[in-house]
Amino acid sequence: MTRLTTEFWVQAYLQRLNLANIPAFVTQKGDLTAGAVIVKLNTLDGNAQAFERSFDLEKGQRAWIGMAVGCEAEVDMSIQRQKSFDPDLWVIEVEDKQGRHLLDEPGLA
């Protein structure tokens, strides 16, 4: 099975968000081929969530899971901790008052 590079996946994700009129930008660029990705969803009300990909043992596939939720400052601190020990990490910030991130749509797992 061929795997997509992280850079390709990030560009495709940003394009899907753009097509849905959801603002998003890369706040940390990691390894182009195999860096992990964290998606921060900022609901623009002082709250945020962060998602990371993980392997779901029950379903036998990769899935996006919540790694932090709460006030934006707390979520940012959680992301900072991850960045401190993973220099290859990508961070994408999505800004949407409705809480849309599209990670649950087909093709983004």
N, C-alpha and C positions, 0 to 999 in steps of 0.2 A: 504494500500500500504506500503510495506516494504521500508525503506530508508537505503541507504548505509551509513556506518560511513565515516567520513571525511578521516580518515587514509586509509581506503580501497580505496576510490576514488582517493586519491593522489597517492597511489602505482600503481593503474591501469593506471592513466594518465601518470606517469613517464615511465611505461612500454611501452605504446603506442608511446610516444616520442622516447624512446630508439629504438624501432623497425623501426622507420622512420629515425634513425640516427640524431636525433635532441638533442643536449646536454641540460640537465635540471637538476636542483638540488633544494633542499629545503633550503631556507635561514632563514626561521622561522617556527618552528614546533608549532602548536597550539593544541587546544583540540582534542583529538583522535576521539571523537564521533560526535561532532556537531560544530566544529570550522568553521568559514568562510574561504574562500580561495581567495587569490589574485594571479593572474598569471602575472608576469612581463615578457614582451617580449623585450629582448635586441638584437637589430639588429647589434651590434658590430661596429657601425659607429658614436657613440656618442648619438644616439637617442634610445628611448624606449617607450613602451606603457604598461599600466597596465589595467587588466581586472578583473571585479568582477561579481559574479552572482547576478541577480536581477529578480524580477518577472515582466514579460511583460504582462501588463493588456490587451492589444489588442489581443494577441495570447492565453492568459490564461495559460501560462507556464513559467518556469524559463528559462533565457537566459543569456549569457555572454555579458556584456556591457563594453565599454571603460570607465575607471574612470580617466585616465590621459594619456596624450600623449605629447611628446616633447623631449627636451634634457634629457639624462639619469639622471642628477642631480635633475631636477625638478620632474621627475617621482619618484625617490627615496625619495624626500621630501614628496610627496603625500602619499607614502606607509608608511613612518615614522609617519605621522600624524595619519593614520589609526591604526598603531601598538600602538600608545600612549594611545588610549582609548579602544582597543580590545586585551586583552592579550591572547585570544583564537585563534587569527588569524594565518592562515598558509600563507606563501609566497613562491611561486615557481618561480624561475627564469629560463626562457627558452632563450637559445642563438642560434639565427639563422639569418644569413645574408639575407636570402630570406624572412624573416618575417613570417615563419610558426609557428603556435602555436597549431593547430589541434582542437581548442575549437569549431570550427564550424562543426566538424564531428559528425555523429550520435553516441549517447551513452555518450557524454561528457557534455551535458546540465544538 
